[in-house]
Amino acid sequence: MRYLSTRGNPSSTADSPGPSFSQILLAGLAPDGGLYVPETYPRVTVAELAQWRTLSYAELACAVLGKFIDDIPLADLRRLVGRAYTAEVFGNGRRDGQARDIAPLRWLERPDAARGEAGLAILELSNGPTLAFKDMAMQLLGHLFEYVLAIKGEEITILGATSGDTGSSAEYALRGKQGVHVFMLSPHERMSAFQRAQMYSLHDANIHNIAVRGMFDDAQDIVKAVFKDQAFKARYRIGAVNSINWARVAAQVVYYFKGYFAATDSDRQQVAFAVPSGNFGNICAGHIARMMGLPIGRLVLATNENDVLDEFFRSGVYRPRSAAETRTTSSPSMDISKASNFERFVFDLVGRDPAVVRRLWAAVDAGGSFDLSGTPFLARLPDFGFVSGKSTHADRLLTIRQTYEKYGLMIDTHTADGLKVAAQWRTPEMPMVVLETALAAKFEETIVEAIGCQPVRPPGLQGIEDLPQRVEVVDVSVETVKRLIAQRVDAMSVKDK
Ligand SMILES: *Cc1c(COP(=O)(O)O)cnc(C)c1O
């Protein structure tokens, strides 16, 4: 499998094939500013679907990812995947001390054919070390990085911006990993106390937390600026694990298969997935699973008050917001002004024509917007199965309360946004599976506001806010961040010698 850029450079042709999986694993954007996508989507056959239905999560991951990775021997891939997806990391004791399946499906309402009810379920993706779905991909990434770096005899400096979950997830996946330095920028005082504690209480020598006095997008812009400085980037071997990383998207494809099999008993059935969305990484994986041939009837995109994506799916207008327009909400991991993975989907929507993507993103990158209404592209939207909706703070509170009363389940604020929008799109034809993107314990304040009691903290995370924290607070300055990276990496290299 070769990869190409959504903006056309590199392309992948018979004469000059594009880069392989391992070659883009450690890369961020493609050289032309586009995103890497596979040259074609591998198809899953009827026979494979039947065979995959009974696989364990690790086996399924190997089968799905094997279709996107042809430059890591299958035996090695199996070993790496086997280390990432263990009950110890993902199932055992995170939620309630019970050993569990990885990414289990929990029915809120079981399908009832006699009554014409298709069922409503939650796919539990948040049983990893940081209690958010990002661990599902990130834990594997940690092992893939270490493996590929060891083969190349290289080191890497991971630089990222986070509004909370990505950063902690990356740090827990990469802490102590050989050959990896991690610099994670976060918006100063805009994450929950728990999120801050999770990240800033890590004291591993290779983990560096930097809090930027600004919004998530300011942090993101600094990261982008550092990536644009080719000399600095080469000297310190800067790489990324933010949500544009292709391997993360690929690893997320796996749990759509898992959720599909768990929600059905025949491969002829269809399933709808509802996905609380921000940067469009999670639901992009659902789109890819569907393009591979998994019978996904519907992809329900849910936003919070920052509804740039809902607006697109309703109107065809993609209008990234300014920092000033971006609201801080009680589902903070979805507080985005633009959706960094969206370009991958639009590339498919416009018939994989890089010239069109270049034109559209010339406007976006200049701070503007684009409007596909009235174009043939928008008419194709229904073929891709997407519908959307938005949820507000009041919806979130109500959904959390009702879910607790009706099903005895405490859900987090982001999952509540998903469930709220899912309710608008349920049909008797297919079960609705809502992706759980975090556990309630991460967002205690809002849970207390909704139901008046504290969510139960998983064992081992009680009192985490009291641990000593290590973080550097800086102004919105590219130079300051570069200086910090240079100092710390140089110091580590000297120490090693
Ligand atoms: C990252 C995140 C999201 C948004 O996922 P995207 O892949 O950015 O769309 C939603 N909920 C939680 C809890 C998250 O951490």
The ligand as an ORCA input file, in Angstrom:
! r2SCAN-3c Opt
* xyz 0 1
  C     -10.496     13.945     20.678
  C     -11.818     13.804     21.295
  C     -12.993     13.974     20.547
  C     -12.968     14.403     19.102
  O     -12.393     13.431     18.270
  P     -11.875     13.859     16.809
  O     -11.152     12.659     16.319
  O     -10.977     15.031     16.999
  O     -13.070     14.195     15.999
  C     -14.195     13.758     21.176
  N     -14.259     13.421     22.480
  C     -13.154     13.239     23.222
  C     -13.307     12.889     24.664
  C     -11.899     13.427     22.660
  O     -10.814     13.257     23.401
*
